[in-house]
Amino acid sequence: MNATALYDALRHFADSWGLAAMVVCFVALCAWPFRRGGRQDSDVAAKMIFEEDDNGK
């Protein structure tokens, strides 16, 4: 298999299954914060940096 054939094979894969995998990953990452229990996890993460803050006391 020469370099051109390898390039063509990889490009064909990226244009078909690679693109499909990236779209599925993008949709999953966009939907992740909206899952059940996501708001509670987000609130915990947002307040985590203030839990051991001794500067205000």
N, C-alpha and C positions, 0 to 999 in steps of 0.2 A: 504494500500500500504506500503510494507516494504522498508527498505533503499536500498536493492539491486534492487528492481523493479524501484524505483525512480532514482537510479543511471543509470540503463540501459536506462530508458526513456530519461533522460537528455543527456546521451552520444549519443543516436540515434539522438536526435534533433541537437546536436552540430555537429555531423558527416554529417548531411544532410543540413537542412535549416540554421543552424548557419554558416556553411562553405560558403554556397551560399551568405548569407548576408555579410559576411566579404569580399568576393571576389568583390561583387558589390560596397561596401564601398571603397575598395582599388582602384578599377578602377576609381570611381568617384573622389576620392582625387588626383589621379595621373593626371587625365584629367582636373582638375579645373584650373591650371595655363594657360592652352592652349586655354581657351574659348575666345570668342570675348571680347575685352576690358581688357583682363587679363594683357597685357603688361603695359597698362597705370596704372592700379591698383598697379602692382608690382613696377613700377618706383616711384609712389607716396609714397608707403610704404618704399622704399629704401632711399628716400631723406627726409623722415619725421623727422629723428633724427637730421638733420642738420638745420632745419628751425629756431630754436631759439638759435643758438649757438653764444654766445657772447664772447667766448674765443679768436677767431681769429680777433676780431675788436679792 
